[in-house]
Amino acid sequence: MNLSQQDWAKQLDSDNNAVILDVRTEEECNDGIIPNAINIDIYKGQGFIYQIEALDKDKNYYVYCKAGSRSTQACAVMKQLGFENTFNLEGGFMQWKGDVDFPKK
């Protein structure tokens, strides 16, 4: 499901079963991440699938990328793998107005 920046952030704040999933490359993550996000690069192909399959399907996944198209793709893949609740951040990290963390080197 696609959610606007505001709805995504609001729903995430009240979700005790949430996992934030960043599907960008490691280089893109160096520009900042949404706090508490886990990074699984969608460009890793089968490696992405393996890492996604290891996740808990009972969680709610808030997925984002740089602009919103890779995360839309990731949500579709996750649905095919049996994930019920995936929420795509429309506009991606480029339009994110919330808090930002930087990965530890």
Backbone torsions as a table, in degrees:
resi	resn	phi	psi	omega
1	MET	NA	132.5	176.8
2	ASN	-84.2	133.0	177.1
3	LEU	-126.7	143.5	175.0
4	SER	-65.3	163.1	178.8
5	GLN	-52.2	-47.1	-176.3
6	GLN	-65.6	-46.9	-178.8
7	ASP	-66.0	-39.5	179.9
8	TRP	-60.4	-49.6	-178.4
9	ALA	-64.9	-41.5	-178.0
10	LYS	-66.3	-45.4	-179.3
11	GLN	-65.6	-41.0	179.3
12	LEU	-60.4	-42.7	-179.2
13	ASP	-58.4	-33.6	-175.5
14	SER	-101.2	8.9	-176.2
15	ASP	-103.1	111.5	180.0
16	ASN	-81.8	-3.1	-176.7
17	ASN	-117.5	27.5	-170.8
18	ALA	-92.2	144.3	169.5
19	VAL	-129.2	128.6	177.6
20	ILE	-94.3	126.5	-175.7
21	LEU	-120.7	118.8	178.6
22	ASP	-101.1	118.7	-176.3
23	VAL	-103.7	19.2	179.1
24	ARG	-82.1	174.4	176.4
25	THR	-75.6	163.2	178.0
26	GLU	-59.5	-39.7	179.2
27	GLU	-60.7	-43.0	179.0
28	GLU	-64.4	-37.3	179.7
29	CYS	-64.2	-26.5	178.0
30	ASN	-63.7	-18.6	176.5
31	ASP	-79.9	-4.9	-179.4
32	GLY	125.7	151.9	177.6
33	ILE	-133.3	158.8	172.5
34	ILE	-72.6	131.5	-174.8
35	PRO	-50.1	137.8	178.2
36	ASN	73.2	8.3	179.0
37	ALA	-72.1	145.3	169.3
38	ILE	-103.7	142.6	-176.3
39	ASN	-105.0	122.9	171.1
40	ILE	-132.2	106.4	-174.2
41	ASP	-69.0	117.7	-178.4
42	ILE	-65.2	-23.1	179.4
43	TYR	-72.7	-5.1	179.4
44	LYS	-78.1	0.5	175.0
45	GLY	59.5	-119.0	-178.0
46	GLN	-62.2	-32.7	176.6
47	GLY	-60.4	-37.4	175.9
48	PHE	-61.7	-47.3	-179.7
49	ILE	-58.4	-47.6	-179.3
50	TYR	-58.8	-44.8	-178.4
51	GLN	-67.8	-38.8	178.4
52	ILE	-65.2	-43.2	-178.6
53	GLU	-62.1	-23.1	-179.9
54	ALA	-80.2	-9.9	-178.2
55	LEU	-79.4	158.0	179.0
56	ASP	-74.9	115.8	-177.5
57	LYS	-70.8	-12.0	-179.5
58	ASP	-85.5	-5.0	179.3
59	LYS	-85.2	166.0	174.3
60	ASN	-102.5	123.8	-174.2
61	TYR	-104.8	124.2	177.3
62	TYR	-104.2	107.5	-167.6
63	VAL	-108.7	137.7	176.0
64	TYR	-146.8	159.3	173.6
65	CYS	-136.1	-152.5	-178.3
66	LYS	-75.0	-47.8	-174.9
67	ALA	-125.4	-9.5	175.6
68	GLY	116.3	-11.3	-176.8
69	SER	-86.7	-39.7	176.8
70	ARG	-66.3	-36.0	179.7
71	SER	-69.6	-32.0	174.2
72	THR	-62.4	-44.1	177.4
73	GLN	-61.4	-45.2	-179.4
74	ALA	-61.3	-41.8	178.4
75	CYS	-62.0	-40.4	179.0
76	ALA	-64.0	-43.9	178.1
77	VAL	-61.9	-44.2	-178.9
78	MET	-63.0	-39.4	176.6
79	LYS	-59.4	-44.7	179.3
80	GLN	-61.9	-29.8	-178.8
81	LEU	-87.8	2.1	174.5
82	GLY	100.1	11.6	176.6
83	PHE	-81.8	125.3	-176.1
84	GLU	-80.2	-41.3	-169.6
85	ASN	-119.4	98.4	174.9
86	THR	-125.2	136.7	-177.0
87	PHE	-127.1	116.2	-178.0
88	ASN	-88.4	133.8	177.9
89	LEU	-84.1	106.9	179.0
90	GLU	-63.2	133.0	178.9
91	GLY	86.2	-14.0	174.7
92	GLY	61.8	-165.4	-175.9
93	PHE	-63.9	-28.3	-179.3
94	MET	-58.4	-31.0	-178.0
95	GLN	-104.8	5.1	-178.0
96	TRP	-65.6	129.6	-178.9
97	LYS	-109.9	-4.3	-177.3
98	GLY	-82.1	-165.7	-179.3
99	ASP	-65.2	152.7	178.5
100	VAL	-135.0	133.9	172.8
101	ASP	-109.1	165.2	175.3
102	PHE	-120.8	133.3	-177.8
103	PRO	-58.7	145.5	177.7
104	LYS	-77.7	135.2	-178.6
105	LYS	-80.6	NA	NA
